[in-house]
Amino acid sequence: MATAGYDSIGAARQLVADALGRSLNEIPSDGSSHTIAAWDSIGHIRVVLALEAVIGRPLPSAAIATLASVADVAAEMDKNT
């Protein structure tokens, strides 16, 4: 559960930006693998690995398969903070 005042979307945007080697300005809050060009198959692996490093555990296969947006990243972060 996220703590009060925690901006999970902001943190997810930053994680995605860092994982994909992009500036934060290039990652909109509603961004996804369909709208962010760098979030291709290799980019997806980078996002997953970055998320796993932040939450401190491997993601289940089902979560990896459905992780497709900044909101999805934020939701996984919320589950683990």
C-alpha positions as CSV (number, residue, x, y, z in Angstrom):
1,M,0.0,0.0,0.0
2,A,1.3,3.5,-0.9
3,T,2.0,6.0,1.8
4,A,0.2,9.3,2.0
5,G,1.6,11.9,-0.3
6,Y,3.4,9.3,-2.5
7,D,3.0,10.1,-6.2
8,S,2.9,6.6,-7.7
9,I,2.3,7.9,-11.3
10,G,5.2,10.3,-11.0
11,A,7.5,7.6,-9.6
12,A,6.3,5.2,-12.4
13,R,7.0,7.9,-15.1
14,Q,10.5,8.4,-13.7
15,L,11.1,4.6,-13.6
16,V,10.0,4.2,-17.2
17,A,12.0,7.2,-18.3
18,D,15.1,5.9,-16.6
19,A,14.7,2.4,-17.9
20,L,14.1,3.6,-21.5
21,G,16.8,6.2,-21.4
22,R,14.4,9.0,-22.1
23,S,13.7,12.3,-20.4
24,L,10.8,12.5,-18.0
25,N,9.1,15.0,-20.4
26,E,8.9,12.2,-23.0
27,I,6.9,9.9,-20.7
28,P,3.3,11.1,-20.2
29,S,1.2,9.9,-17.3
30,D,-1.1,8.0,-19.7
31,G,1.9,6.6,-21.7
32,S,2.0,3.0,-22.7
33,S,3.9,0.5,-24.8
34,H,1.6,1.6,-27.6
35,T,2.4,5.3,-27.4
36,I,6.1,5.4,-26.2
37,A,8.3,4.4,-29.2
38,A,11.2,3.3,-27.0
39,W,8.9,0.8,-25.1
40,D,9.5,-2.0,-27.6
41,S,10.3,-5.6,-26.6
42,I,13.8,-4.7,-25.3
43,G,12.4,-1.6,-23.6
44,H,9.8,-3.8,-21.9
45,I,12.6,-6.0,-20.5
46,R,14.3,-2.9,-19.2
47,V,11.1,-1.6,-17.6
48,V,10.5,-5.0,-15.9
49,L,14.0,-5.2,-14.6
50,A,13.9,-1.7,-13.3
51,L,10.6,-2.3,-11.6
52,E,11.8,-5.6,-10.1
53,A,14.9,-3.7,-8.7
54,V,12.6,-1.1,-7.1
55,I,10.2,-3.6,-5.5
56,G,12.9,-6.0,-4.5
57,R,11.5,-9.2,-6.0
58,P,10.7,-10.8,-9.3
59,L,7.4,-10.1,-10.9
60,P,5.1,-13.0,-11.6
61,S,4.8,-14.0,-15.3
62,A,1.3,-12.8,-15.5
63,A,2.3,-9.3,-14.3
64,I,5.1,-9.1,-16.8
65,A,2.8,-10.1,-19.6
66,T,0.2,-7.4,-18.7
67,L,2.6,-4.6,-17.8
68,A,1.9,-2.2,-20.6
69,S,1.5,1.3,-19.3
70,V,2.8,3.9,-16.8
71,A,-0.4,3.2,-14.8
72,D,0.4,-0.5,-14.7
73,V,3.9,0.2,-13.4
74,A,2.4,2.5,-10.8
75,A,-0.1,-0.2,-9.7
76,E,2.7,-2.7,-9.2
77,M,4.7,-0.1,-7.3
78,D,1.7,0.6,-5.1
79,K,1.3,-3.1,-4.3
80,N,4.9,-3.2,-3.1
81,T,5.5,0.1,-1.2
